[in-house]
Amino acid sequence: MANLMVLQMTSCPDVESNLAFVESQLAGLTVTEPTMVVLPECFACFGGGDNAQANIAETIGNGPVQQRLAQLAKTFGVWIVAGSFPTRNSFDHRFSASCLVFNDQGELIADYQKIHLFDVQVADNTGRYAESASTQPGNKIVCFDSPFGRVGVAICYDLRFAGLFQAMGEIDVLVLPAAFTAVTGQAHWLPLLRARAIELQCYVAAANQTGIHANGRQTYGHSSVISPWGEVLVELPAATGLVGTKIDYALLADIRQRMPVGQHNCFRSTFVEPR
Ligand SMILES: O=C(O)CNC(=O)[C@H](CS)NC(=O)CCC(=O)C(=O)O
């Protein structure tokens, strides 16, 4: 058996207080089987503007926040899917929105850079979002094998682009850190999550930001874990905290055996090797 958990946060610009919150939540867990905890987008720093993020950017595999996450994963014996965190490289002045995956030994075993950037006008008090001004888009699809099965990674706005998920091939779990806005989340968050779960016949573990942030932005909350049949198994509407559920591998196999959409799919990806 294995557990999938999502941590809902109201992250602020202060890194230490956000990390302290993550730590306090993990400290409350009793871990007796493999457990994966998904943190939201910008878990370490949110609402402080692009400069605040640029200031804490680290190179992948190196830096104080990554060290802290590795130590938390090891101490509490959980896999951590560390939302998005700004990472730096030498070929672009902008940072990448990276999702960093640590195993329960504290090893960094995957990193994904958000591909679709939120350059969108929303009918809220922010209005115009221009993520690509500060963020460099990623260009590689990331899936990895784990005690939870094969896991695909996407971040927030990526959720809207079905082609990305079709290209992943067969996965058992989709992890999705997000900072979905209150306005767009109300309209689209759960239907999109459920659609991805139904189409891919996989669990979806989606961790969102919630509430009102330092810059006045409001995020939607409703972090949830969805079953491969598209049911919302657990959901946290507005509060911060952890929720989760066990993965039922017999259910996964049964759904795919009865309705083998992966095999019937005439548009199946040739991009990723079949497992
Ligand atoms: O910029 C930051 O500070 C952190 N990044 C975010 O909050 C990102 C980009 S602005 N948010 C989204 O992608 C929301 C997507 C969304 O809400 C939708 O697809 O409807």
The ligand as a Tripos MOL2 file, in Angstrom:
@<TRIPOS>MOLECULE
LIG
   20    19     1     0     0
SMALL
NO_CHARGES

@<TRIPOS>ATOM
      1 O1          3.7570   34.0510  -10.3010 O.co2     1 LIG1
      2 C1          3.8270   33.5830   -9.1740 C.2       1 LIG1
      3 O2          4.0530   34.2540   -8.1640 O.co2     1 LIG1
      4 C2          3.5930   32.1380   -8.9740 C.3       1 LIG1
      5 N1          3.0160   31.5190  -10.0990 N.am      1 LIG1
      6 C3          1.7040   31.4290  -10.2620 C.2       1 LIG1
      7 O3          0.9260   31.8210   -9.4240 O.2       1 LIG1
      8 C4          1.2610   30.8330  -11.5230 C.3       1 LIG1
      9 C5          1.6900   31.7500  -12.6090 C.3       1 LIG1
     10 S1          1.1780   33.4310  -12.3820 S.3       1 LIG1
     11 N2         -0.1540   30.6490  -11.5250 N.am      1 LIG1
     12 C6         -0.7850   29.9240  -12.4380 C.2       1 LIG1
     13 O4         -0.1890   29.2880  -13.3010 O.2       1 LIG1
     14 C7         -2.3010   29.9200  -12.2940 C.3       1 LIG1
     15 C8         -3.0070   29.1290  -13.3680 C.3       1 LIG1
     16 C9         -4.4690   29.2980  -13.2610 C.2       1 LIG1
     17 O5         -4.9840   29.8380  -12.3060 O.2       1 LIG1
     18 C10        -5.3250   28.7900  -14.3440 C.2       1 LIG1
     19 O6         -4.8570   28.0460  -15.2390 O.co2     1 LIG1
     20 O7         -6.5130   29.1310  -14.3380 O.co2     1 LIG1
@<TRIPOS>BOND
     1     1     2 2
     2     2     3 1
     3     2     4 1
     4     4     5 1
     5     5     6 1
     6     6     7 2
     7     6     8 1
     8     8     9 1
     9     8    11 1
    10     9    10 1
    11    11    12 1
    12    12    13 2
    13    12    14 1
    14    14    15 1
    15    15    16 1
    16    16    17 2
    17    16    18 1
    18    18    19 2
    19    18    20 1
@<TRIPOS>SUBSTRUCTURE
     1 LIG1         1 GROUP 0 **** ****
